[in-house]
């Protein structure tokens, strides 16, 4: 979910806080330091945030962030009429298909489901940009994660 703040995070791990910072919660030193203003919570859609810390989950439920339980929900949810930015944290994908994840959580969507959602977003929405977080290459023995990631990127590029 990346919706922790220093007050809600059990670990203090900064990598679990970027979405909260983006909407103006928690430590704002990074946002202020580069002159960025927070975006409105109601302009954020989060899908498959299923491995949440207890306080993070509570704060997310109390926020205006649209928290969809499944990536498949993005196939039917109306897309906002504004430029869209995709942050694709590959930890969301089922680790059986995406080995070497830093924080694997079973039960995630398949690569095919993610690609269907990406295709819908770029063909029906206006894409402003996309970012893919990666896997730990030292934890893999083959190139499945690379190939699946390249397929997702190609889905965006070929359909935008």
Secondary structure, DSSP 8 states (H G I E B T S, - for coil): -----TTT-SS--GGG-HHHHHTT-S--HHHHHTT-----GGG-EEE---S--HHHHHHHHHSS-EEES-GGGGGTS---SSEEEEEEEGGGB-TTTSTT-TT--TT-B-HHHHHHHHHHHHHHSEEEEEEEE---GGG-SSSHHHHHHHHHHHHHHHH-
